[in-house]
Amino acid sequence: MGVQYCDFKDVDIDEVDAIIVGSGFAGAVTARELAERAGKRVLVIEKRPHIGGNMYDEADEAGILVHRYGPHIFHTNDQRAFDYVRRFTEWRDYEHEVLADWYGTYLPVPFNKNSMEIAFGEEKAAHLTAKLIDTFGDERKVTITELREQDDPELSKIADFIYKNVFLYYTQKQWGLTPEEVDPSVTARVPVFVSRDNRYFQDAFQGMPSYGYTPVFENMLDHENIRVCLDIEAESVFDLEFQSDDEDAPLAAINVKNQVFHGPIIYTGPLDELFLSRFGRLPYRSLDFVYETFDKESVLPCGTVNFTVTEDYTRITEFKYLTGQESDMTTIMKEYSHSYDDPGKQIPYYAIINEDNAAHYERYRALTSSLENFHPLGRLAEYRYYNMDVIIGRALALADELVG
């Protein structure tokens, strides 16, 4: 049958039981679950000209399958999430590796026993590694913060080296902030791994869709009860009705086509944009991508190289490692991080999480608290950082609640 696309002006809202804003994993999973398990007639509203959200991929002019919104590698310890996505396409085994370009020398990331030998030499590394094992145990991930809290000057030396050569400049480029201004949860994501395991993730289930992510979403949204409207903003669909004229008054109802919509509304977009930024825009980081194609089989030694001490871009990804595609040509993508200033031209990727921004978000969230049928879900709507598997798990859990 294929995805049923529609024009919103032709939609009869009386024939819609649930509305979902966004067609990434948060939206697509809940759409499929409500359509399949509850028999609900679901309308998906997507502001982009394609489905799949930031997971969207396509072949470039050289025929190389590229991720248009940054590299996405699936990894999880959630058996249900992994089994769920495998319903909709074939998957190939893939375990991602990342190297840091340290002035032209490659260091495995996360920084591990192998990185230690490259940075300090085998003899010194053996001594430092033994000290790490004595202090924290073997096969452990230790955060920079934990290392810096130790009194031992040699452990501090490891922490200082990683902080300066792996974390500091990369973090400044990525977030536009000093490390002291970044939420501790970000720091915790750059550990020392007391191991020789060079994999970036150690999750039980790892892999990539054999034909790309876009077919996953095409198959997930291919259901007789699901229709998809592209190129339409939620702000143009929803007529928000507030309980009073007070700026902080919560919603009384959401109207669609001149009538109150009582069915579930799953909203996966930026919550501030739904309310036309009445309290000011929530801060995000945005990204620019620069693609380069080469007439050779490969140019990098692994899927991703982080530039932690040099260059304006944060990292380069070579997609053929991720996709398993075979070709005499290859395409890489350089990634530049910058502030999110223009919603009309830029895409919000990462919430800048700190106490002030969390309070700013909660002010928007409070506007929706009185509507039992409104469900913010996902990175943007919840102003949180989530991996794909967590989003899938949260979408399934919400579907369980709505269906049950």
Secondary structure as UniProt FT lines:
FT   STRAND          4..5
FT   HELIX           8..10
FT   HELIX           13..15
FT   STRAND          18..21
FT   HELIX           25..37
FT   STRAND          42..45
FT   HELIX           53..55
FT   STRAND          57..59
FT   TURN            61..62
FT   STRAND          65..67
FT   TURN            68..69
FT   STRAND          74..76
FT   HELIX           79..86
FT   STRAND          91..92
FT   STRAND          97..102
FT   TURN            103..104
FT   STRAND          105..109
FT   STRAND          111..112
FT   HELIX           113..120
FT   HELIX           122..136
FT   TURN            138..139
FT   STRAND          141..143
FT   HELIX           144..148
FT   HELIX           153..162
FT   HELIX           163..168
FT   HELIX           169..175
FT   HELIX           179..181
FT   HELIX           184..187
FT   TURN            188..189
FT   STRAND          191..193
FT   STRAND          205..209
FT   TURN            210..211
FT   HELIX           213..220
FT   TURN            224..225
FT   STRAND          226..229
FT   HELIX           234..237
FT   STRAND          238..242
FT   TURN            247..248
FT   STRAND          251..256
FT   STRAND          265..267
FT   HELIX           271..274
FT   TURN            275..279
FT   STRAND          284..294
FT   STRAND          304..306
FT   STRAND          315..318
FT   HELIX           319..323
FT   STRAND          330..339
FT   TURN            343..345
FT   STRAND          350..351
FT   HELIX           355..368
FT   TURN            369..370
FT   TURN            372..373
FT   STRAND          374..376
FT   HELIX           379..382
FT   HELIX           388..403
//
